Structures are given as structure tokens and as C-alpha cells.
Amino acid sequence: MGKLLLCTGKRAEIPFAFPGGHVNLYSIEELCYYLYHNIFNITDEMIDSRLVNFLHDQLDMKFLAGRIESLIKINSFMGEKVMAIMASSNYYTGEELTEFREKVNSIGNLTLEERLKFRGDSYLKNKQYPLAIKQYLELLNAKNNPLIDHDIYAKTWHNLGVAYMRVFLFEEAVKCFESAYKISEELVILESFLKSLKITEKEEMYQEVIQGIDEEIRGKWESKWEQLQFKLENKEEFKGEVSTLISEWKQEYRVQMT
């Protein structure tokens, strides 16, 4: 896991939370930790007067609050504001901050599509599926840029399908995996597509896809699916694990929708 989060500064009585973050932050250390691990989800608009007031009133960090307020007024790059906050705490080492600064600076070189995908992937990793779906749809609905690598769009369609699966929108997931596979026949995309067709019992469509792939790949996939079927049909313990996993997904979804 990570290091012990030792908070040496003042603890806030009223916590701060970034939009869509679902995490209450009570100290400068917690704020730095959140920024460090969620930097691709942070936008200029999130470093605002609310954060300034939190630093000033709740953490009694008046100098830092004034510094951030000044950077906001001159429309400074988001990275400068973030690094000012990170430098105010001793939670991270100089080496860690140097690596983090490089990551922050790289964000400025990313295209809109790349930033949206990074954010979506981060939300997906953190099981914030509705937020991931929103980011992926924003990317896919944006004006098509012929200079963007099609691989980004293929992976976006695929990950959108994964997010839909996690919130039980299986038909939407099938459409996403199909769109991804039309762009890229990457193995992970193919397997997700085939699994979704099996789950939704689209046997005719499944046969069309399976007959069109390489014989060796088809053999490996069918063997993998048979093993999964065997577990589902014969292992009560495995059924229990699946049931538990589904219950966890449902609970995650309910939390995010409240």
C-alpha cells in the first residue's frame, strides 16, 4: 500500500471535497495525497475560491491561500497551483515531487481527447463508473479529430463498455465492445466483445464474430470460455464469489448514485 498518512497541521472542522471526488479532506496532507493520486481528474476550475477558503478558514494556511488566490487571478497554469499546494507539506520527498511535477507538466501537452481518456480511466480504476461513463462519452461525442490515433478511440469504446458492464447496462456494453472491435481487433477487446455476447445470449452475432477470427485465437478463447462455464456450473464456491462480486458492484453503484 502506501506510507502512513501523518497529519501534522491543523485538522479542518468542515472538510473539503473536489467535485465528483466523493472524498472528504480534512488536512493539508490529505489534500496533497488526493492531488498526487488523482491529478488527471483535476481541472483549472477545481482550484477555485472554495479551495482558497478551505485553506484560509479551515486549515489556517493564510499564506498558501493568498498564493493560490493570486495564481487564480492571473490565470496561472493549473500545475503551478497544484505544485504550490504540494510544496506546502512535507508529506512527499523531493524526489517524489520532482517526478510528480513532470507528470503535471505533461498534462499541458496532452490533447483534449487524451485528458478525457486519462480522467475516465482514473474514474474506472477507482470504481466511479458513472463519472467514467461521462468522461468517455464526452470524448466520443467530441468533434472527430483525424490526427488522433484511432487506438485512443478503440480503447475508449472498450473501457466505456467495461463501465457499462459494471452498472449492468449489458446491451449498451455490447454496442461499445462492437464499436471498439471495428476499430481495433486487439485481443483484449475481442475477448470483452465475445464475453458480452455470451452474457447477453446473442448467439447468432457471437457465431458471426467467432467464425471470422484466426483459428488459433478462436481455439484459445473457446477453451477459456469452457473453463469459465465449468466453474459456473460445478463450483458452488465460485458461484458464491461471483454473487459476492455482483453485490459489491451493486453497492458501489448505489453509493455513486446517491
Secondary structure, 3 states (H helix, E strand, C coil): CCCCCCCCCCCCCCCECCCCCCCCECCHHHHHHHHHHCHHHCCHHHCCHHHHHHHHHHCCCHHHHHHHHHHHHCCCCHHHHHHHHHHCCCCCCHHHHHHHHHHHHHHCCCCHHHHHHHHHHHHHHCCCHHHHHHHHHHHHHCCCCCCCCHHHHHHHHHHHHHHHHHCCCHHHHHHHHHHHHHHCCCHHHHHHHHHHHHHCCCHHHHHHHHHCCCHHHHHHHHHHHHHHHHHHHHCHHHHHHHHHHHHHHHHHHHHHHC
